[in-house]
Amino acid sequence: TGKMIAVIGSGPAGLTAAYYLSTLGHQVDLFDQADKPGGMLRFGIPDYRLPPEILERDLRVLEKSGINFHMNHRFDREFGIDQLKAQGFDAILIAAGTAKSKTLPIENSDLDGIYPGLEFLRSAKLSQEPRLGGNVAVIGGGNVAIDAAMSAFRLGASEVHLVCLESREEMPAHEWEIAQAEEEGVRIHLSWGPRRFTSGNGRVSGVELIRCTRVFDDQGRFDSQYDENQTDYIPADSVIVTIGQDVDPELLHTVEGLQQGPGNTLKVDENFA
């Protein structure tokens, strides 16, 4: 077509967009700050879930389609959207993903031994094994929580407890993944939320829990409510927090022209521009 498209981000969204844009006849250049493409496919999803050879096979298909990969390329105010436009790109797609783990705004959340979910999985993938200890608590009920819990066992944990606000039916994780985690020994604590972390010698020692009586309101919006009279406690040598992801705020600060939208997403108009 003679059109040049730049795609920023080589995760699932960026790779998929690049592939389909290429099949439409456009020249596609894909940029990413990592040294290898794949994003969460490479650095987040455990190998037992997505074997590396499967990812490499699919990447070879993309390379053969004529997509140009530019790795180790970090966007900042010196090289950003305006510089890409100056190079002649007709359109630019930002597919940077949600690479920042959400944190818990509760007491002692900054203790040693408390790991953000994505950072934990990334460290495990890169063989930078975190110091977990025997008892591990995972906060969250989604697929990332399940992956973190099962990875903790593979890194030597003797007990893994998964704590989530939801009931079994409300858990966002796939049912087959929940069943697999239970088969491997993960103990799931339904309808509990973390109240505070306890410490010992400057490191996390456990999680105080409070009963969650409702997660969503009548319109299906998140609106958690709790029963202060029902509490519990889980001793833990380490805690992995997997309660969702956000767009990395550094992207908003370093790439001129981007604005923050609802839910820490990128703000776009009706044409996604």
CORHU-V902879 format. One record per backbone hydrogen bond with DSSP energy under -0.5 kcal/mol. CO is the residue of the C=O (numbers start at 1). NH is the residue of the N-H. E is the energy in kcal/mol with one decimal. If there is no record, write none. Layout:
((CO | NH | E) (CO | NH | E))
This chain:
((3 | 27 | -2.8) (4 | 90 | -2.4) (4 | 91 | -1.3) (5 | 29 | -2.6) (6 | 93 | -3.1) (7 | 9 | -0.7) (7 | 31 | -3.0) (8 | 95 | -3.1) (10 | 38 | -1.5) (11 | 15 | -2.9) (12 | 16 | -2.1) (13 | 17 | -2.6) (14 | 18 | -2.5) (15 | 19 | -2.2) (16 | 20 | -2.2) (17 | 21 | -2.6) (18 | 22 | -2.1) (19 | 23 | -2.1) (20 | 24 | -1.0) (21 | 26 | -1.8) (22 | 25 | -1.8) (25 | 2 | -0.6) (26 | 28 | -0.6) (27 | 5 | -3.1) (28 | 68 | -2.5) (29 | 7 | -2.8) (30 | 70 | -3.1) (31 | 9 | -3.4) (32 | 73 | -2.9) (34 | 72 | -2.9) (38 | 41 | -2.0) (39 | 42 | -1.0) (39 | 43 | -3.0) (40 | 44 | -1.9) (40 | 45 | -2.7) (46 | 49 | -1.1) (46 | 50 | -2.4) (51 | 54 | -1.5) (51 | 55 | -1.1) (52 | 56 | -2.4) (53 | 57 | -1.8) (54 | 58 | -1.9) (55 | 59 | -2.3) (56 | 60 | -1.9) (57 | 61 | -1.2) (58 | 62 | -1.6) (59 | 63 | -2.5) (60 | 64 | -2.2) (61 | 65 | -1.0) (62 | 67 | -1.4) (63 | 66 | -1.4) (67 | 69 | -0.5) (68 | 30 | -3.4) (69 | 71 | -0.5) (70 | 32 | -2.0) (72 | 74 | -0.6) (79 | 76 | -1.7) (80 | 84 | -1.7) (81 | 85 | -2.3) (82 | 86 | -2.1) (83 | 87 | -1.0) (84 | 89 | -1.6) (85 | 88 | -1.6) (91 | 6 | -2.4) (92 | 94 | -0.5) (93 | 8 | -3.3) (93 | 95 | -0.8) (95 | 11 | -0.5) (97 | 99 | -0.6) (99 | 101 | -0.5) (100 | 246 | -3.2) (103 | 105 | -0.6) (104 | 106 | -1.8) (106 | 109 | -1.4) (107 | 197 | -2.1) (108 | 111 | -1.5) (111 | 114 | -1.2) (112 | 204 | -2.6) (113 | 115 | -0.6) (113 | 239 | -2.7) (115 | 241 | -2.8) (116 | 120 | -2.4) (117 | 121 | -2.4) (118 | 122 | -2.5) (119 | 123 | -2.3) (120 | 124 | -2.3) (121 | 125 | -2.2) (122 | 126 | -1.8) (123 | 128 | -2.9) (124 | 127 | -1.1) (127 | 129 | -1.0) (130 | 132 | -1.0) (134 | 136 | -0.5) (134 | 158 | -1.9) (134 | 159 | -2.4) (135 | 237 | -2.6) (135 | 238 | -1.4) (136 | 161 | -2.9) (137 | 240 | -2.6) (138 | 140 | -0.6) (138 | 163 | -3.2) (139 | 242 | -3.0) (141 | 173 | -1.8) (142 | 146 | -1.9) (143 | 147 | -2.5) (144 | 148 | -2.6) (145 | 149 | -2.6) (146 | 150 | -2.5) (147 | 151 | -2.2) (148 | 152 | -2.1) (149 | 153 | -1.4) (150 | 154 | -1.5) (151 | 155 | -1.1) (152 | 155 | -0.5) (152 | 157 | -2.3) (153 | 156 | -1.7) (159 | 136 | -2.5) (160 | 187 | -2.6) (161 | 138 | -3.4) (161 | 163 | -0.5) (162 | 189 | -3.5) (163 | 140 | -3.1) (164 | 192 | -2.3) (166 | 191 | -1.8) (167 | 171 | -1.2) (174 | 178 | -2.1) (175 | 179 | -2.6) (176 | 180 | -1.9) (177 | 181 | -2.4) (178 | 182 | -2.3) (179 | 183 | -2.2) (180 | 184 | -1.6) (181 | 186 | -2.5) (182 | 185 | -1.3) (186 | 188 | -0.6) (187 | 162 | -3.1) (188 | 190 | -0.7) (189 | 164 | -2.1) (189 | 192 | -0.6) (191 | 212 | -2.3) (193 | 210 | -2.6) (195 | 107 | -0.6) (196 | 208 | -2.9) (198 | 205 | -2.9) (198 | 206 | -1.0) (200 | 203 | -1.2) (202 | 112 | -1.0) (203 | 200 | -2.8) (205 | 236 | -2.1) (206 | 198 | -2.2) (207 | 234 | -2.1) (208 | 195 | -3.5) (208 | 196 | -1.0) (209 | 232 | -1.5) (210 | 193 | -2.6) (211 | 213 | -0.6) (211 | 227 | -2.2) (214 | 225 | -2.5) (215 | 223 | -3.3) (217 | 220 | -1.9) (221 | 217 | -2.6) (225 | 213 | -2.3) (225 | 214 | -1.4) (226 | 228 | -0.7) (227 | 211 | -0.7) (227 | 230 | -1.7) (229 | 231 | -0.7) (230 | 211 | -2.3) (232 | 209 | -3.0) (234 | 207 | -2.3) (238 | 137 | -2.3) (239 | 115 | -3.3) (239 | 241 | -0.5) (240 | 139 | -2.8) (240 | 242 | -0.7) (241 | 117 | -2.8) (244 | 102 | -2.8) (246 | 100 | -2.2) (248 | 251 | -1.8) (248 | 252 | -0.6) (249 | 253 | -1.4) (250 | 254 | -1.9) (251 | 255 | -1.9) (254 | 256 | -0.8) (255 | 258 | -1.5) (259 | 267 | -3.1) (261 | 264 | -0.9) (262 | 265 | -1.0) (264 | 247 | -1.0) (265 | 261 | -4.0) (269 | 272 | -2.1))
